[in-house]
Amino acid sequence: MNTDGQFVAALRAQIGRIVVGQEIVVERMLMALLTGGHLLLQGVPGLAKTLLVNALARALDLTFRRVQFTIDMLPADMLGSEILDQRSNTFVTHQGPVFTNLLLADEINRAAPKVQSALLEAMQERKVTIGKTTYRLPAPFLVIATQNPVEQSGTFELPEAQLDRFMLCHRLDYPSREQEAGIVRQQLALGLKHDAHSAIPRTAFDLLDEAEPCAHGRDVAAAMGAVQQVYVSDVFVQHTLELVRMTRADARIELGASPRACLALVQAARARAYIHARDYVLPDDLYALAEDVLLHRMRLTYEALAEGQTGAAIVRELMAACG
């Protein structure tokens, strides 16, 4: 067990050289990576989501792809397809961007439901069928999807069954005043990037080219093994079960959390304990993760929405009741 936290500390330091702030998002990405889950990020553009995922991939020496979802996108654009080679008169498989370690599915709710379903199937089964051949996806395989607010035009709201496939759904906030000032100071200090005939202002993405990996695949595998050794007491399991089952019994909630929520809470709590250099989970882990695990799996009744109830407030009330 890596109780001294060297693996996590090195990652945080490496990413912190490129991205100012967003420590909670980094923590959630590590939780998903170390437990084999997937992460959904909700928030407005401009909060460094692409930069964060790219920085994580560089720090761990993993492959990274980004897919911008659009309404005219087809499943083959993401999964891949068979292309006829006219010289040999045979079909050649072209693997799509899903064949990577870290996939950033940007604005997933702008894609048609067929494309969303194709990605979520790959997330669940970790394999893709192209033509008559089934291919396994690389390991580790982590999808970090971003989603715009559903009230924006040109979006398709993800159904509850598809949202349930995401282990965590984290809602990004704007940076604090101090963090935003740090972002500005970082940009002012970057200077210019020169070539033979001209120059352009450098951005934080240029820092990625200078970043060296601080860990590799074997380190990720060792950390994943350590997460599985984190102790979870029977009392913690019972509290988790009680909280999840309370979402199904509350009259204000039309659709409660599924059994996947129990598994996600326990596994995410294990990863959070490891990140905080503990080999056991605490009630604080449950309280810190409950909203990210439960809210996207719940649907309130029309009456509750009309009364101004929010899922976050109800989850906090349920946690207080079962705590």
C-alpha positions as CSV (number, residue, x, y, z in Angstrom):
1,M,0.0,0.0,0.0
2,N,1.4,3.4,-1.0
3,T,0.7,5.1,2.2
4,D,3.1,7.9,1.7
5,G,1.2,9.1,-1.3
6,Q,4.2,9.5,-3.6
7,F,2.3,8.4,-6.7
8,V,-0.6,10.8,-6.1
9,A,1.7,13.6,-5.0
10,A,3.8,13.3,-8.2
11,L,0.8,13.4,-10.4
12,R,-0.7,16.4,-8.6
13,A,2.5,18.3,-8.9
14,Q,3.0,17.4,-12.6
15,I,-0.6,18.4,-13.5
16,G,-0.4,21.5,-11.3
17,R,2.5,22.9,-13.4
18,I,0.2,23.0,-16.4
19,V,-3.3,23.5,-15.0
20,V,-4.1,26.1,-12.3
21,G,-6.6,24.9,-9.7
22,Q,-9.3,22.2,-10.4
23,E,-7.8,19.9,-7.7
24,I,-11.2,18.2,-7.2
25,V,-11.6,17.4,-10.9
26,V,-8.1,15.9,-10.9
27,E,-9.1,13.8,-7.9
28,R,-12.3,12.6,-9.6
29,M,-10.3,11.6,-12.7
30,L,-7.9,9.6,-10.7
31,M,-10.8,7.8,-8.9
32,A,-12.3,6.8,-12.2
33,L,-8.9,5.7,-13.7
34,L,-7.9,3.6,-10.6
35,T,-11.3,1.9,-10.3
36,G,-12.0,1.2,-14.0
37,G,-14.9,3.6,-14.1
38,H,-15.9,6.5,-16.3
39,L,-16.4,10.2,-15.5
40,L,-19.0,12.7,-16.8
41,L,-18.2,16.4,-16.4
42,Q,-20.9,19.0,-16.5
43,G,-20.0,22.6,-16.9
44,V,-19.6,25.6,-19.2
45,P,-16.8,25.8,-21.8
46,G,-13.5,27.2,-20.9
47,L,-12.8,25.4,-17.6
48,A,-9.6,23.5,-18.9
49,K,-11.3,20.1,-19.3
50,T,-9.3,19.2,-22.4
51,L,-6.1,20.5,-20.9
52,L,-6.7,18.5,-17.7
53,V,-7.3,15.2,-19.4
54,N,-4.3,15.7,-21.7
55,A,-2.1,16.6,-18.8
56,L,-3.1,13.5,-16.9
57,A,-2.3,11.3,-20.0
58,R,1.1,13.0,-20.4
59,A,1.9,12.5,-16.7
60,L,1.1,8.8,-16.8
61,D,2.6,8.2,-20.3
62,L,-0.8,7.1,-21.6
63,T,-2.4,7.6,-25.1
64,F,-5.0,10.4,-25.4
65,R,-7.6,11.2,-28.0
66,R,-10.3,13.9,-28.1
67,V,-13.5,13.6,-30.0
68,Q,-15.8,16.6,-30.6
69,F,-19.3,15.2,-30.8
70,T,-21.6,16.8,-33.3
71,I,-25.2,16.1,-34.5
72,D,-24.0,14.6,-37.9
73,M,-21.5,12.2,-36.3
74,L,-21.8,8.5,-37.1
75,P,-20.8,5.6,-34.8
76,A,-18.1,4.6,-37.3
77,D,-16.5,8.0,-36.9
78,M,-15.7,7.0,-33.3
79,L,-15.4,3.2,-33.4
80,G,-13.8,2.7,-36.8
81,S,-14.7,0.9,-40.0
82,E,-13.5,-1.4,-42.7
83,I,-12.1,0.3,-45.8
84,L,-11.7,-1.4,-49.2
85,D,-8.1,-1.4,-50.3
86,Q,-8.4,-1.3,-54.1
87,R,-4.9,-2.5,-54.7
88,S,-5.3,-5.7,-52.8
89,N,-9.1,-5.9,-53.2
90,T,-9.4,-6.6,-49.5
91,F,-10.9,-4.8,-46.5
92,V,-8.6,-3.0,-44.1
93,T,-9.7,-2.2,-40.6
94,H,-9.4,1.5,-39.6
95,Q,-9.5,1.8,-35.9
96,G,-11.3,4.9,-34.6
97,P,-10.3,7.3,-31.8
98,V,-11.9,5.0,-29.2
99,F,-8.8,2.9,-29.3
100,T,-6.9,4.8,-26.7
101,N,-6.2,4.9,-23.0
102,L,-7.9,8.2,-22.2
103,L,-10.8,9.4,-24.4
104,L,-12.2,12.8,-24.0
105,A,-15.8,12.7,-25.4
106,D,-16.4,16.5,-25.7
107,E,-20.0,17.6,-25.6
108,I,-21.4,14.1,-25.7
109,N,-25.0,15.4,-25.5
110,R,-24.6,17.0,-29.0
111,A,-24.4,13.6,-30.6
112,A,-27.4,11.6,-31.8
113,P,-28.6,8.8,-29.5
114,K,-27.1,6.1,-31.8
115,V,-23.6,7.5,-31.4
116,Q,-24.1,7.9,-27.6
117,S,-25.2,4.3,-27.3
118,A,-22.2,3.0,-29.4
119,L,-19.8,4.8,-27.1
120,L,-21.5,3.6,-23.9
121,E,-21.5,0.0,-25.2
122,A,-17.7,0.3,-25.7
123,M,-17.4,1.7,-22.2
124,Q,-19.3,-1.2,-20.6
125,E,-17.9,-4.1,-22.6
126,R,-14.4,-2.6,-23.3
127,K,-14.4,-4.0,-26.8
128,V,-15.6,-3.0,-30.2
129,T,-16.8,-5.0,-33.2
130,I,-15.8,-3.7,-36.6
131,G,-17.2,-5.8,-39.5
132,K,-17.0,-9.4,-38.3
133,T,-14.0,-8.9,-35.9
134,T,-14.2,-8.0,-32.3
135,Y,-11.3,-5.9,-30.9
136,R,-10.4,-5.3,-27.2
137,L,-9.8,-1.8,-26.2
138,P,-6.5,-0.8,-24.6
139,A,-6.0,-1.1,-20.8
140,P,-6.5,1.1,-18.9
141,F,-9.5,2.6,-20.8
142,L,-11.1,5.7,-19.3
143,V,-13.8,7.9,-20.9
144,I,-14.2,11.4,-19.6
145,A,-17.3,12.9,-21.2
146,T,-18.3,16.5,-21.0
147,Q,-21.9,17.7,-21.2
148,N,-23.4,21.1,-21.8
149,P,-26.5,22.2,-19.9
150,V,-29.6,20.6,-21.6
151,E,-31.3,24.0,-22.1
152,Q,-28.7,24.9,-24.8
153,S,-29.9,24.4,-28.4
154,G,-28.8,21.4,-30.4
155,T,-28.4,18.9,-27.6
156,F,-29.8,15.5,-26.8
157,E,-30.3,14.7,-23.1
158,L,-28.7,11.4,-22.1
159,P,-31.3,8.9,-20.9
160,E,-31.1,7.6,-17.3
161,A,-30.0,4.1,-18.5
162,Q,-27.0,5.7,-20.3
163,L,-26.2,8.1,-17.4
164,D,-26.1,5.1,-15.1
165,R,-23.0,3.8,-17.0
166,F,-20.9,6.7,-15.6
167,M,-19.4,6.0,-12.3
168,L,-19.2,9.7,-11.4
169,C,-20.8,12.9,-12.6
170,H,-18.9,16.0,-11.4
171,R,-20.3,19.5,-11.8
172,L,-17.5,21.9,-12.5
173,D,-17.4,25.3,-10.8
174,Y,-15.7,28.5,-11.9
175,P,-12.2,28.9,-10.5
176,S,-11.8,31.0,-7.3
177,R,-10.6,34.6,-7.6
178,E,-7.1,33.6,-6.6
179,Q,-7.0,30.7,-9.1
180,E,-8.3,32.9,-11.9
181,A,-5.6,35.4,-11.2
182,G,-3.1,32.6,-11.3
183,I,-4.4,31.5,-14.7
184,V,-3.9,35.1,-16.0
185,R,-0.4,35.3,-14.5
186,Q,0.6,32.0,-16.0
187,Q,-0.5,33.1,-19.5
188,L,1.3,36.4,-19.2
189,A,4.5,34.6,-18.3
190,L,4.4,32.1,-21.3
191,G,5.8,34.5,-23.9
192,L,6.0,33.7,-27.6
193,K,6.6,30.6,-29.6
194,H,9.0,31.2,-32.6
195,D,9.5,29.4,-35.8
196,A,11.6,30.3,-38.9
197,H,9.5,33.2,-40.1
198,S,7.0,34.2,-37.4
199,A,5.9,33.9,-33.8
200,I,2.7,33.2,-32.0
201,P,1.7,33.6,-28.3
202,R,2.3,30.4,-26.3
203,T,-0.6,28.8,-24.4
204,A,-0.9,26.2,-21.6
205,F,-1.1,23.5,-24.2
206,D,2.5,24.3,-25.2
207,L,3.5,23.3,-21.7
208,L,2.4,19.8,-22.5
209,D,5.2,19.4,-25.0
210,E,7.7,20.1,-22.2
211,A,6.1,17.7,-19.7
212,E,7.8,14.5,-18.9
213,P,5.9,11.4,-17.6
214,C,6.2,11.0,-13.8
215,A,4.7,7.5,-13.8
216,H,4.1,4.7,-16.3
217,G,1.6,1.9,-16.9
218,R,3.1,-0.4,-14.3
219,D,2.7,2.4,-11.7
220,V,-0.9,2.7,-12.6
221,A,-1.4,-1.0,-12.3
222,A,0.3,-1.0,-8.9
223,A,-1.9,1.8,-7.7
224,M,-5.1,0.0,-9.0
225,G,-4.0,-3.0,-7.0
226,A,-3.5,-0.9,-3.9
227,V,-7.0,0.6,-4.2
228,Q,-8.4,-3.0,-4.2
229,Q,-6.7,-3.6,-0.9
230,V,-8.3,-0.6,0.9
231,Y,-10.4,-1.9,3.8
232,V,-14.2,-1.4,3.6
233,S,-16.0,-2.2,6.9
234,D,-19.4,-3.9,7.0
235,V,-20.8,-0.7,8.7
236,F,-19.7,1.4,5.7
237,V,-21.4,-1.0,3.3
238,Q,-24.6,-0.9,5.4
239,H,-24.6,2.9,5.4
240,T,-24.0,2.9,1.6
241,L,-26.9,0.5,1.0
242,E,-29.2,2.5,3.3
243,L,-28.5,5.8,1.5
244,V,-29.0,4.3,-2.0
245,R,-32.2,2.5,-1.0
246,M,-33.6,5.7,0.6
247,T,-33.4,7.3,-2.8
248,R,-35.9,4.7,-4.1
249,A,-38.3,5.1,-1.1
250,D,-38.5,8.9,-1.1
251,A,-41.8,10.2,-2.5
252,R,-40.0,13.2,-4.1
253,I,-37.8,11.0,-6.3
254,E,-39.5,9.3,-9.3
255,L,-36.5,7.2,-10.2
256,G,-34.0,6.3,-7.5
257,A,-30.4,5.1,-7.7
258,S,-29.6,1.7,-9.2
259,P,-27.5,-1.1,-7.6
260,R,-24.6,0.3,-9.7
261,A,-24.7,3.3,-7.4
262,C,-23.8,1.1,-4.4
263,L,-20.8,-0.4,-6.3
264,A,-19.7,3.0,-7.5
265,L,-19.9,4.5,-4.0
266,V,-17.8,1.8,-2.5
267,Q,-15.2,1.7,-5.2
268,A,-14.9,5.5,-5.4
269,A,-14.6,5.6,-1.6
270,R,-11.7,3.1,-1.8
271,A,-10.0,5.3,-4.5
272,R,-10.5,8.4,-2.4
273,A,-9.0,6.8,0.6
274,Y,-5.9,5.7,-1.4
275,I,-5.6,9.3,-2.8
276,H,-5.6,10.6,0.7
277,A,-3.0,8.1,1.8
278,R,-5.3,5.8,3.8
279,D,-5.8,2.0,3.7
280,Y,-9.4,2.2,5.0
281,V,-12.5,4.2,4.1
282,L,-14.2,6.7,6.3
283,P,-17.8,8.1,6.5
284,D,-16.2,11.3,5.1
285,D,-15.6,9.5,1.8
286,L,-19.2,8.6,1.5
287,Y,-20.4,12.1,2.2
288,A,-17.8,13.6,-0.2
289,L,-18.8,11.4,-3.1
290,A,-22.6,10.9,-2.6
291,E,-23.7,13.8,-4.9
292,D,-21.3,12.9,-7.7
293,V,-22.5,9.2,-7.6
294,L,-26.2,9.7,-7.0
295,L,-27.5,12.9,-8.6
296,H,-27.2,11.8,-12.2
297,R,-28.9,8.5,-11.3
298,M,-32.0,10.2,-9.8
299,R,-35.0,11.8,-11.4
300,L,-37.3,14.0,-9.2
301,T,-41.1,14.0,-9.6
302,Y,-42.8,16.9,-11.3
303,E,-44.3,17.9,-8.0
304,A,-40.9,18.1,-6.3
305,L,-39.5,20.2,-9.2
306,A,-42.5,22.5,-9.1
307,E,-41.9,23.1,-5.3
308,G,-38.3,24.1,-6.1
309,Q,-36.7,21.0,-4.7
310,T,-33.3,20.0,-5.9
311,G,-31.6,16.7,-6.1
312,A,-28.5,18.0,-4.2
313,A,-30.6,19.2,-1.3
314,I,-32.5,15.9,-1.1
315,V,-29.3,13.9,-1.1
316,R,-27.9,16.0,1.7
317,E,-31.1,15.5,3.7
318,L,-31.0,11.7,3.1
319,M,-27.3,11.6,4.2
320,A,-28.2,13.4,7.4
321,A,-31.0,11.0,8.0
322,C,-28.9,7.9,7.6
323,G,-25.8,9.2,9.2
